[in-house]
């Protein structure tokens, strides 16, 4: 197969990198690093695992640079390494990350919160600042960049077998041609097309294209901003009634890594009054004043970093709350309990 037409500058950079110039290699690969991390995240459902896969991808690319012959674009070559590195990783572990509502029945708010289970792993939130890489956007793709990292889309995507998942991402999110997709996955063209068909059929039963992944501009309209302001005020002031008033009738509230989750305004009110804003020992400290929130964005939707007051009256990172808003009401609250998350979103791990 003949080489693609490469511009002389890229060819010179490749030759320098092949001769051991790591700085030049960085100049070649850095423009693709973020889009590769988003790609690995879509496959894996985990931000920190995606980071690891990209690091491994770059190491493999550096070691194998002499095998790159220019028969595909350098970007496609990196995608091939990243995709197969992620799939190999999934072959060695559980291949699916979901959210509690997709995994277990709704919980009774009068019962104790279930502890984390080693048998269950959950989707992790992804910071929106990693989106918006124009080199990764293709207007011909079936799914927009923001929609393809929404929690609803990812939860449906995770129901697919890993290789079907990868085929669908490459074709319907990144808009790679069928032949290039088959070459990336090292399968026949007919196998790639068959996997894509099966993936689309399965996805259509689990995801109906709700407009959850929206542009960031639409998240700050006046109505949405009012809801976000009142959500933060209710959470920080331990106002259960104020929080419940923002919810849709069938809203859900989940708290990974606990598998417990609650559905309905009444159930969420009972749970939050007894735990998040109560004094049952799980969340020590008096409310109001127990929590501080800082606005951010995750998975193309509004989110808040959550901080819990310590005995020294500082606020220590506790986790991140992601929101899904529809028709001016809160449809879903997902409280990711993980103190490392605010830092991953570029926020401090402690507030004064």
C-alpha atoms as one frame of an Amber mdcrd trajectory, in Angstrom:
protein
   0.000   0.000   0.000   1.470   3.404  -0.911   2.196   5.983   1.724  -0.181
   8.848   2.325   0.984  12.183   1.071   2.720  13.659   4.112   3.809  17.235
   4.321   7.577  17.691   4.409   7.518  19.152   7.931   5.761  16.095   9.402
   8.106  13.771   7.507  11.121  15.625   8.906   9.682  15.459  12.409   9.034
  11.740  12.053  12.599  11.140  10.895  13.958  13.125  13.836  11.752  11.224
  16.264  12.818   7.889  14.759  16.404   8.949  15.430  15.607   9.276  19.126
  14.527  12.902  19.551  11.912  12.639  22.316  11.076  16.346  22.186  10.138
  16.069  18.528   8.099  12.964  19.339   6.224  15.036  21.910   5.553  17.721
  19.317   4.056  15.061  17.042   1.889  13.363  19.649   0.837  16.151  22.034
  -1.801  17.597  19.649  -3.582  14.215  19.778  -3.243  13.459  23.480  -6.531
  14.935  24.654  -8.681  13.430  21.923  -7.060  10.050  22.613  -7.917  10.378
  26.279 -11.557  11.124  25.412 -11.517   8.117  23.069 -10.141   5.780  25.730
 -12.640   7.168  28.235 -15.535   6.335  25.920 -14.301   2.750  25.660 -13.454
   2.298  29.343 -15.877   4.573  31.205 -13.070   5.552  33.575 -11.126   8.820
  33.573  -8.111   7.489  35.456  -7.940   4.287  33.380  -8.119   6.406  30.231
  -5.137   8.418  31.485  -3.203   5.194  31.995  -4.102   3.910  28.532  -2.937
   7.119  26.865   0.362   6.951  28.734   0.784   3.363  27.572  -0.202   4.355
  24.043   2.509   7.004  23.914   5.096   4.587  25.251   4.161   1.980  22.652
   4.151   4.582  19.875   7.639   5.726  20.884   8.968   2.168  20.891   7.234
   1.242  17.619   7.804   4.450  15.684  10.071   2.694  13.213   7.102   0.467
  12.240   4.976   3.434  11.153   5.196   3.422   7.364   2.728   6.177   6.537
   0.087   3.863   5.066  -2.443   5.527   7.378  -2.398   8.991   8.906  -0.265
   9.401  12.013  -3.456  10.231  13.937  -5.103   6.977  12.791  -1.957   5.061
  13.758  -2.164   6.499  17.288  -5.865   5.636  17.439  -5.032   2.057  16.464
  -2.584   1.748  19.345  -4.917   3.447  21.838  -7.949   1.385  20.820  -6.192
  -1.956  21.016  -4.408  -1.039  24.232  -7.803  -0.265  25.789  -9.337  -3.482
  24.457  -6.426  -5.547  25.759  -6.929  -3.906  29.138 -10.630  -4.797  29.095
  -9.788  -8.398  28.211  -7.889  -8.637  31.502 -10.635  -7.246  33.746 -14.338
  -6.595  33.991 -15.347  -4.981  30.757 -18.348  -2.951  31.878 -18.909   0.162
  33.976 -22.474   1.299  34.578 -24.381   3.451  37.069 -26.448   2.083  39.978
 -29.854   2.626  38.235 -28.687   0.349  35.401 -27.398  -2.321  37.781 -29.609
  -2.853  40.835 -33.196  -2.106  41.956 -33.990   1.195  43.650 -33.217   1.293
  47.379 -35.489   1.835  50.373 -34.657   5.247  51.893 -35.529   3.924  55.359
 -32.764   1.322  55.175 -29.017   1.761  55.575 -26.936   2.774  52.570 -25.326
  -0.264  50.982 -21.500  -0.349  51.180 -19.406  -0.445  47.996 -19.296  -3.858
  46.361 -16.111  -5.322  44.843 -18.343  -7.000  42.253 -19.511  -3.681  40.826
 -17.536  -0.931  39.119 -19.068   2.367  38.095 -18.781   4.960  35.398 -16.564
   7.866  36.376 -17.213  11.528  35.530 -15.171  13.285  32.864 -14.180  16.993
  32.959 -15.575  19.069  30.120 -12.337  20.998  29.744 -11.029  17.935  27.908
 -13.705  18.365  25.247 -13.752  20.858  22.409 -10.677  19.579  20.559 -11.556
  20.612  17.021  -9.312  17.929  15.532 -11.583  15.283  17.066 -14.879  16.764
  15.856 -16.542  15.590  12.674 -19.907  17.096  11.743 -20.767  13.958   9.728
 -20.695  11.706  12.807 -23.970  10.260  14.117 -23.299  11.490  17.649 -21.862
  14.841  18.656 -18.760  15.044  20.812 -20.686  16.219  23.868 -23.512  13.701
  23.447 -20.989  10.883  23.174 -19.644  11.571  26.678 -23.015  12.107  28.336
 -23.644   9.630  31.128 -26.802   8.359  29.425 -24.904   7.562  26.217 -21.957
   6.033  28.059 -24.170   3.808  30.197 -25.825   2.492  27.024 -22.450   2.139
  25.309 -21.055   0.114  28.195 -23.752  -2.520  27.621 -22.002  -3.433  24.354
 -19.208  -6.007  24.154 -15.859  -4.153  24.072 -15.118  -4.630  20.371 -18.612
  -3.619  19.308 -18.188  -0.624  21.561 -14.932   0.296  19.822 -16.402  -0.151
  16.327 -19.370   2.074  17.116 -17.160   4.793  18.604 -14.793   4.765  15.648
 -17.585   4.833  13.063 -20.461   6.782  14.644 -18.612   9.172  16.958 -15.268
   9.751  15.218 -16.545   9.019  11.688 -13.628   6.819  10.666 -14.282   5.095
   7.311 -15.230   1.418   7.456 -11.950   0.240   5.911  -9.835   2.308   8.290
 -11.883   1.028  11.227 -11.249  -2.573  10.209  -7.525  -1.817   9.928  -7.446
  -0.176  13.365  -9.100  -3.236  14.932  -7.189  -5.693  12.740 -10.355  -7.441
  11.571 -11.912  -7.944   8.142 -14.119  -5.289   6.615 -17.141  -7.595   6.744
 -16.490  -8.327  10.438 -16.273  -4.603  11.196 -19.539  -3.895   9.355 -21.285
  -6.797  11.086 -20.088  -5.629  14.517 -21.273  -2.103  13.773 -24.733  -3.362
  12.786 -25.072  -5.401  15.994 -23.825  -2.480  18.091 -26.327  -0.055  16.536
 -29.212  -2.459  17.123 -28.314  -2.969  20.773 -27.661   0.728  21.380 -31.031
   1.668  19.876 -32.795  -0.350  22.584 -30.922   1.392  25.401 -30.372   4.941
  24.179 -32.940   7.083  22.414 -30.932  10.157  21.606 -32.128  12.363  24.443
 -30.511  15.788  24.321 -28.443  15.259  27.452 -25.105  16.123  25.923 -25.581
  19.795  25.125 -23.270  22.657  24.351 -21.871  24.381  27.384 -23.494  27.655
  26.367 -26.968  26.165  26.747 -26.171  25.128  30.306 -25.964  28.703  31.508
 -29.252  30.069  30.231 -31.308  32.010  32.735 -33.637  29.173  33.707 -30.843
  26.666  34.158 -28.730  29.140  36.099 -31.648  29.742  38.477 -31.946  26.021
  39.103 -28.193  25.612  39.679 -28.115  28.551  42.100 -31.030  27.122  44.083
 -29.521  23.630  44.057 -26.274  24.938  45.545 -28.154  27.034  48.096 -30.327
  24.077  49.155 -27.344  21.733  49.472 -25.200  24.161  51.455 -28.047  25.214
  53.766 -29.373  21.649  54.265 -32.747  22.689  52.837 -34.427  19.363  52.065
 -37.691  20.943  50.907 -35.807  23.349  48.668 -33.882  20.492  47.069 -36.971
  18.337  46.559 -38.811  21.259  44.942 -36.236  21.254  42.131 -36.771  17.588
  41.267 -38.881  15.921  38.634 -41.495  13.566  40.067 -39.525  10.484  38.980
 -36.032  11.913  39.582 -33.203   9.604  40.616 -30.345  10.036  43.085 -27.311
   7.720  42.994 -24.081   7.678  45.018 -21.377   5.480  43.489 -19.378   3.644
  44.772 -22.375   2.646  46.882 -24.892   0.699  44.773 -27.745   2.413  46.637
 -29.935   4.751  44.624 -33.348   6.336  45.115 -36.194   7.257  42.798 -38.974
   9.793  43.311 -39.185  13.121  45.111 -40.493  11.620  48.347 -37.824   8.908
  48.529 -35.005  11.331  47.747 -36.350  13.712  50.393 -36.429  10.982  53.054
 -32.932   9.803  52.175 -31.327  13.247  52.052 -32.978  14.399  55.290 -31.658
  11.360  57.135 -28.159  11.214  55.685 -26.698  14.068  53.613 -28.415  16.725
  55.699 -29.034  14.612  58.807 -26.855  13.342  61.616 -26.702   9.581  61.172
 -22.924   9.311  61.521 -22.137   8.633  57.858 -21.632  12.327  57.127 -20.312
  13.806  60.396 -20.723  17.489  61.168 -23.713  19.695  61.704 -25.856  20.856
  58.823 -26.278  23.544  57.554 -22.623  24.393  57.037 -21.503  20.803  56.490
 -21.052  21.238  52.742 -19.523  23.712  50.287 -20.045  23.431  46.532 -17.999
  24.764  43.620 -19.449  24.896  40.102 -17.893  22.901  37.269 -19.007  20.801
  34.282 -18.843  17.042  33.762 -19.940  14.880  30.843 -21.339  17.912  29.007
 -23.690  18.713  31.889 -23.572  20.956  34.975 -21.761  19.599  38.028 -20.459
  20.679  41.424 -17.329  19.735  43.308 -18.405  18.913  46.870 -16.383  19.739
  49.983 -17.104  18.564  53.531 -16.306  20.606  56.646 -13.569  19.237  58.875
 -13.057  19.602  62.622 -10.744  22.546  61.922 -13.525  24.314  59.974 -11.828
  23.836  56.640 -13.545  22.086  53.770 -11.978  18.898  52.422 -12.750  17.484
  48.984 -15.481  14.848  49.183 -16.521  14.151  45.590 -18.466  15.505  42.661
 -22.198  15.841  41.984 -23.296  15.560  38.364 -26.738  16.780  37.305 -29.091
  16.032  34.430 -31.633  18.813  33.872 -34.658  18.490  31.643 -37.481  21.004
  31.104 -36.277  23.153  33.999 -36.296  20.321  36.549 -33.652  18.025  37.968
 -34.005  14.581  36.442 -30.897  12.946  37.844 -28.398  13.574  40.628 -25.277
  11.428  40.727 -23.025  11.999  43.702 -19.648  10.474  42.907 -18.079   9.939
  46.321 -14.354  10.220  45.599 -12.136  12.882  47.255  -9.697  12.796  44.321
 -12.264  14.061  41.800 -12.123  17.844  42.397  -8.372  17.851  41.723  -8.950
  15.915  38.482 -11.278  18.746  37.480  -8.611  21.352  38.179 -10.075  22.403
  41.530  -8.398  22.544  44.948  -8.622  19.568  47.307  -9.305  21.898  50.241
 -11.183  25.168  50.770 -10.425  27.581  53.595
